[in-house]
Amino acid sequence: MQTEDEDTSRQRRGGTVAASELAEYSYCHRAWWLAWRGEPSAASPAMKRGVAAHDRIGISVRRGNSAARHGLALAIVGASLLLIVIAAILIIHAAAAPR
């Protein structure tokens, strides 16, 4: 007994077998057959926890990347301000120096 998702997925692919199906079959042909028939997987709760864990990790990585970009932007702004302050100090000292 196939699920509707599997039926429509195969129809969209024109009845061809996906590479992921081949990988599943080569790992455990019995598990592939049970999934193809729409039988519930014994690993389903563990897989759901794994997917949730990967989602949390993905969010964390995206936040880290965003923080890194913001940090770089702040570093560039800070360095620019430092250069402006140094230039202003040099100009003031040059103007105040006796000639």
C-alpha positions as CSV (number, residue, x, y, z in Angstrom):
1,M,0.0,0.0,0.0
2,Q,1.7,3.2,-1.2
3,T,0.9,6.6,0.2
4,E,-0.5,9.3,-2.0
5,D,2.8,11.2,-1.8
6,E,4.7,8.2,-3.1
7,D,2.2,7.6,-5.9
8,T,2.3,11.2,-7.1
9,S,6.1,11.3,-6.7
10,R,6.5,8.3,-9.0
11,Q,4.0,9.8,-11.5
12,R,5.9,13.1,-11.6
13,R,9.1,11.1,-12.3
14,G,7.4,9.0,-15.0
15,G,7.8,5.8,-13.0
16,T,11.5,6.1,-12.7
17,V,13.3,5.1,-9.5
18,A,15.0,8.0,-7.6
19,A,18.6,7.7,-6.6
20,S,17.6,8.0,-2.9
21,E,15.4,5.0,-3.4
22,L,18.3,3.0,-4.7
23,A,20.4,4.1,-1.7
24,E,17.6,3.0,0.6
25,Y,17.3,-0.3,-1.1
26,S,21.0,-1.0,-1.1
27,Y,21.1,-0.2,2.6
28,C,18.1,-2.5,3.5
29,H,15.9,-3.9,0.9
30,R,13.3,-5.0,3.5
31,A,13.0,-1.5,4.9
32,W,12.7,0.0,1.4
33,W,9.9,-2.5,0.6
34,L,8.0,-1.7,3.8
35,A,8.3,2.0,3.1
36,W,7.2,1.4,-0.5
37,R,4.1,-0.4,0.8
38,G,3.4,2.5,3.2
39,E,4.1,0.6,6.4
40,P,5.1,2.7,9.4
41,S,8.8,2.8,10.1
42,A,10.1,1.7,13.5
43,A,12.7,4.5,13.2
44,S,10.1,7.1,12.6
45,P,10.2,8.8,16.1
46,A,14.0,8.8,16.0
47,M,14.0,10.2,12.5
48,K,11.6,13.0,13.5
49,R,14.0,13.8,16.4
50,G,16.9,13.8,14.0
51,V,15.2,16.1,11.6
52,A,14.2,18.4,14.4
53,A,17.8,18.4,15.6
54,H,19.2,19.2,12.2
55,D,16.7,22.0,11.8
56,R,17.9,23.5,15.1
57,I,21.5,23.2,14.0
58,G,20.6,24.8,10.7
59,I,19.0,27.8,12.5
60,S,22.1,28.1,14.8
61,V,24.4,28.1,11.8
62,R,22.4,30.7,10.0
63,R,22.4,32.9,13.1
64,G,26.2,32.4,13.4
65,N,26.7,33.4,9.8
66,S,24.5,36.5,10.3
67,A,26.4,37.5,13.4
68,A,29.7,37.0,11.6
69,R,28.6,39.3,8.8
70,H,27.4,41.9,11.2
71,G,30.7,41.7,13.1
72,L,32.6,42.2,9.9
73,A,30.6,45.2,9.0
74,L,31.1,46.7,12.5
75,A,34.8,46.0,12.3
76,I,35.0,47.9,8.9
77,V,33.0,50.8,10.3
78,G,35.3,50.9,13.4
79,A,38.4,50.8,11.4
80,S,37.1,53.6,9.1
81,L,36.3,55.8,12.1
82,L,39.7,55.1,13.6
83,L,41.4,56.2,10.3
84,I,39.3,59.4,10.3
85,V,40.2,60.2,13.9
86,I,43.9,59.6,13.2
87,A,43.7,61.8,10.0
88,A,42.0,64.5,12.0
89,I,44.6,64.4,14.8
90,L,47.4,64.6,12.2
91,I,45.8,67.5,10.4
92,I,45.3,69.4,13.7
93,H,48.9,68.8,14.8
94,A,50.2,69.8,11.4
95,A,48.2,73.1,11.5
96,A,49.3,73.8,15.1
97,A,53.0,73.2,14.4
98,P,55.1,76.4,14.0
99,R,56.4,77.2,10.6
